[in-house]
Amino acid sequence: MNPHAAIPLLTPLLPDQEALAPYLAQLDANRHYSNFGPLNTALEARLATLFTKHGSHSIHVTTTSSATLGLELTLSSLDLPPGSKVIVPALTFVASLTAIIRAGYTPVIADIDPQSWLITPEIATEAAIQTGARAVLAVAAFGQPQDTRQWSSFQRKSGIHVVIDAAGAFGSQWVEAPDIPVIYSMHATKSLAAGEGGLVVSGNSVINAHIRQLSNFGINLDSNAGFPVGHLSFVGSNAKLSEYHAAVAHASLDQWDAQARCRQGIYHAYRQALEEACGDRLQWQAGITLAAPTIFCLRMAAEARDRLEKICQQRQIATRRWYQPLLHQHAAKVAPIIKQPTPVAEAVASGLIGLPFSPFMTHEDINRIVNTVNLAVTTPH
Ligand SMILES: *Cc1c(COP(=O)(O)O)cnc(C)c1O
């Protein structure tokens, strides 16, 4: 083991050719490569069964070519007037922002909770009072799930629509409330990986039928819809998941339990080693134990974070300031936004750092990283 070998930030683990072979054979036999083919239909049914086990109602799953397009189409399907305000937390991936803008709405950047690092119904309520927002894009940031029942109650009481961006939270975020659509990503770096792909999951078949139609340009395929079949009834896009990607998603699902166990095991050993070495110099996102962690993110004092980045660079240990710059710092250059005060997001971001994480990490990798973090947080300045 080379003690100086570079440690990458993430290394995706996707099914190999042997695991893919039975599904590719089905593709050859079906001669159906996109447009809601049999592999997509089977994938949606398989996932709906899985989600239904974790809720008290039936679940509908619609595949899309990415979570970003799933978010965009779900926001479009709300059919709010152009320019309507949509609340989004400051600490999230830029796709949460671009989806709102591309759906024709105005982002309202709001704060997060200091413990969970998530936007909450309380924060959204305050932002809605201040701005008159019509919808919230609540994010399951870093894979930590949102409480769909609380958001459902918020939606019923306020009349403000809620959509959940759970792109990185497959396996940890469930869909307990039937009226809240939840969007997942199957990008190579997410917990259920297909290379690219997204899922829109809800307990409402009307929502899912609408998203499905929007994913196929907006062409009406329903003879009962009051529109001629084959005519455009909405302005959609091409956001269909190909049968090839559905094949990879099936093979990924076959390996889900083993991969989730492996990711959890490494995460626990890694975090325990850091906690033993550095104690309360490190802070962690509060919440549940994730089913299949894909990134490793923590907080420390801002000076320690800056020092750690420098040492890691010398030692070829990759790091990433996840979700930074914050959304409003990006948005200032790309589109008009409305900004609420975000002191918590700014405080959390100032010491936030992502460290390497993958199913291929060894104990030597973990030890090397723990020693490096320990050096950075204890070095007197
Ligand atoms: C990864 C991610 C996305 C984008 O998902 P894609 O499938 O790559 O489009 C959106 N939001 C969040 C919070 C993410 O982590």
PDBQT file of the ligand as one rigid body, heavy atoms in Angstrom, charges set to zero:
ROOT
HETATM    1  C1  LIG A 401     -27.310  15.436  -7.364  1.00  0.00    +0.000 C 
HETATM    2  C2  LIG A 401     -28.324  16.429  -6.995  1.00  0.00    +0.000 A 
HETATM    3  C3  LIG A 401     -29.197  16.974  -7.953  1.00  0.00    +0.000 A 
HETATM    4  C4  LIG A 401     -29.073  16.681  -9.426  1.00  0.00    +0.000 C 
HETATM    5  O1  LIG A 401     -29.365  15.351  -9.782  1.00  0.00    +0.000 OA
HETATM    6  P1  LIG A 401     -29.114  14.890 -11.305  1.00  0.00    +0.000 P 
HETATM    7  O2  LIG A 401     -29.743  13.536 -11.399  1.00  0.00    +0.000 OA
HETATM    8  O3  LIG A 401     -27.632  14.846 -11.484  1.00  0.00    +0.000 OA
HETATM    9  O4  LIG A 401     -29.763  15.869 -12.194  1.00  0.00    +0.000 OA
HETATM   10  C5  LIG A 401     -30.173  17.864  -7.523  1.00  0.00    +0.000 A 
HETATM   11  N1  LIG A 401     -30.285  18.219  -6.237  1.00  0.00    +0.000 NA
HETATM   12  C6  LIG A 401     -29.462  17.731  -5.283  1.00  0.00    +0.000 A 
HETATM   13  C7  LIG A 401     -29.652  18.148  -3.852  1.00  0.00    +0.000 C 
HETATM   14  C8  LIG A 401     -28.445  16.822  -5.630  1.00  0.00    +0.000 A 
HETATM   15  O5  LIG A 401     -27.626  16.357  -4.691  1.00  0.00    +0.000 OA
ENDROOT
TORSDOF 0
